Amino acid sequence: MSGETVRKKLTIGYDETEYVCGKNAIEAENDEGTFIVSETISNIYPEKIKRFSEGKIIFVEDGENSKRIDNYEEVCRILMEREVERNSYLTYIGGGTIGDLSGFIASTYKRGLRLKAIPTTLLSQIDSSIGGKNGINFSGVKNAIGTFRNPERIVADTDFLMKNDQIIREGMAEIIKHGFSMDYTIIETLLNNDMESVKNGDILRDLIVKNADIKASVCNQDPYELLGRRYVLNFGHTVAHGIEAISRNSITHGAAVIYGIMYEMKMSEIYGMMKYDGISIMNKLMKRYGINKIEVSDEMLDGSLSYIMNDKKIRNGKITIPMATKPGMTNMAELKIEVFKELFLKAGRMM
Ligand SMILES: NC(=O)c1ccc[n+]([C@@H]2O[C@H](COP(=O)([O-])OP(=O)(O)OC[C@H]3O[C@@H](n4cnc5c(N)ncnc54)[C@H](O)[C@@H]3O)[C@@H](O)[C@H]2O)c1
């Protein structure tokens, strides 16, 4: 298996996605259709992009600011000018923001293009490219407009992760989330390795495939997010979303998720559900992989709590959050708002 590319099928509802992961996995991709390519990626990895005809590429800026309606319009305009036909291929090459924008274009332009994904961040390889959700931000609301559309093929080329460890740390937050909430062998693998050994071998590839599988199997239970089965993916994210929003995205998603996992573990401990010292294990992982703990002021915590209280996940005065219980397990807790607030405030004093 050493150095080999792994291929497998991911099933989500009626859709089957071919998932390909490995070093230089992009090599087998042909030049069919149109490509939406991150400008950043084309600057850092020109050798990866030059295999595709320049005339077929639409370069876009990336980052959260790219998920704008005028960007959507601009790309659709170019597709019209190039007379791109319905049902032809649209491939994106970039992180989760390019993926969200491209997925939305693929699902709406002429009622549908065939989507292929070449995600270039660890987060997008194991998380955002899987599950079908796409979207753009609108009227100050993140992902306010979007659809569900799964790519036919996802190519996770691990070379894209080699030049910047921060890209790995950001995505590792979601891997750690999966580990503590669904599969503790992931945490064991991370504890038995470090950044260098993860990168220099098949470990990173195997972690990516395992985590893509986990995300797909959760989404497969609830392809259109109607049954609440995807809640488990929210572990650490209730607090993380609050912190991110209050920081106006100056705190990155990955850093907020790491903080959120620890915070929600503390809440679970106070509530009496958590039966092991997950926080010490988190501290070990952070040290090992060079993940810094973010400083969150009392004012930010107050702001985050207000943000959470206005969140769409609150129904009938209750909030449902996954609480850590045993290694690799969470249970859903449906908490009255007053109980949630009390746990949140107590945990904040102990962080
Ligand atoms: N659709 C979903 O299910 C889903 C799930 C989770 C997150 N998301 C979305 O994904 C987005 C975050 O994705 P992301 O973390 O990939 O962010 P991103 O696309 O903004 O990329 C992060 C940064 O890394 C740069 N970059 C991309 N690939 C790189 C590489 N290989 N090497 C160096 N730099 C690289 C980008 O230029 C950007 O500045 C958010 O908009 C979030 O809402 C969607």
The ligand as a MOL file (V3000), in Angstrom:
LIG
                    3D

  0  0  0     0  0            999 V3000
M  V30 BEGIN CTAB
M  V30 COUNTS 44 48 0 0 0
M  V30 BEGIN ATOM
M  V30 1 N -20.1350 22.5900 2.1980 0
M  V30 2 C -19.8130 22.0610 3.3440 0
M  V30 3 O -20.3120 21.0220 3.7540 0
M  V30 4 C -18.7860 22.7520 4.1980 0
M  V30 5 C -18.2690 22.1310 5.3540 0
M  V30 6 C -17.2760 22.7840 6.0850 0
M  V30 7 C -16.8220 24.0310 5.6680 0
M  V30 8 N -17.3690 24.5960 4.5450 0 CHG=1
M  V30 9 C -16.8980 25.8970 4.0610 0
M  V30 10 O -15.5470 25.7650 3.6810 0
M  V30 11 C -14.9100 27.0220 3.7970 0
M  V30 12 C -13.5930 26.8420 4.4860 0
M  V30 13 O -12.8120 26.0000 3.6880 0
M  V30 14 P -11.2160 26.0390 3.7510 0
M  V30 15 O -10.7600 25.9450 5.1600 0
M  V30 16 O -10.7240 25.0380 2.7690 0 CHG=-1
M  V30 17 O -10.9290 27.5410 3.3510 0
M  V30 18 P -10.4710 28.3470 2.0410 0
M  V30 19 O -11.0430 27.8320 0.8010 0
M  V30 20 O -10.7540 29.7750 2.3830 0
M  V30 21 O -8.9360 28.1170 2.0720 0
M  V30 22 C -8.2020 28.6110 3.1670 0
M  V30 23 C -6.9860 29.4130 2.7000 0
M  V30 24 O -6.0150 28.4870 2.2460 0
M  V30 25 C -5.5700 28.8210 0.9410 0
M  V30 26 N -5.2620 27.5420 0.3160 0
M  V30 27 C -6.1090 26.6710 -0.2690 0
M  V30 28 N -5.4470 25.5390 -0.5810 0
M  V30 29 C -4.1620 25.7240 -0.1760 0
M  V30 30 C -2.9840 24.9200 -0.2170 0
M  V30 31 N -3.0150 23.6770 -0.7170 0
M  V30 32 N -1.8260 25.4120 0.2750 0
M  V30 33 C -1.7780 26.6540 0.7840 0
M  V30 34 N -2.8650 27.4780 0.8690 0
M  V30 35 C -4.0330 26.9990 0.3910 0
M  V30 36 C -6.6730 29.6090 0.3320 0
M  V30 37 O -6.1670 30.5000 -0.6200 0
M  V30 38 C -7.2670 30.3440 1.5260 0
M  V30 39 O -6.5770 31.5280 1.7690 0
M  V30 40 C -15.8680 27.9390 4.5530 0
M  V30 41 O -16.4790 28.8380 3.6460 0
M  V30 42 C -16.9150 26.9760 5.1090 0
M  V30 43 O -18.1950 27.5730 5.2020 0
M  V30 44 C -18.3190 23.9830 3.8020 0
M  V30 END ATOM
M  V30 BEGIN BOND
M  V30 1 1 1 2
M  V30 2 2 2 3
M  V30 3 1 2 4
M  V30 4 1 4 5
M  V30 5 2 4 44
M  V30 6 2 5 6
M  V30 7 1 6 7
M  V30 8 2 7 8
M  V30 9 1 8 9
M  V30 10 1 8 44
M  V30 11 1 9 10
M  V30 12 1 9 42
M  V30 13 1 10 11
M  V30 14 1 11 12
M  V30 15 1 11 40
M  V30 16 1 12 13
M  V30 17 1 13 14
M  V30 18 2 14 15
M  V30 19 1 14 16
M  V30 20 1 14 17
M  V30 21 1 17 18
M  V30 22 2 18 19
M  V30 23 1 18 20
M  V30 24 1 18 21
M  V30 25 1 21 22
M  V30 26 1 22 23
M  V30 27 1 23 24
M  V30 28 1 23 38
M  V30 29 1 24 25
M  V30 30 1 25 26
M  V30 31 1 25 36
M  V30 32 1 26 27
M  V30 33 1 26 35
M  V30 34 2 27 28
M  V30 35 1 28 29
M  V30 36 1 29 30
M  V30 37 2 29 35
M  V30 38 1 30 31
M  V30 39 2 30 32
M  V30 40 1 32 33
M  V30 41 2 33 34
M  V30 42 1 34 35
M  V30 43 1 36 37
M  V30 44 1 36 38
M  V30 45 1 38 39
M  V30 46 1 40 41
M  V30 47 1 40 42
M  V30 48 1 42 43
M  V30 END BOND
M  V30 END CTAB
M  END
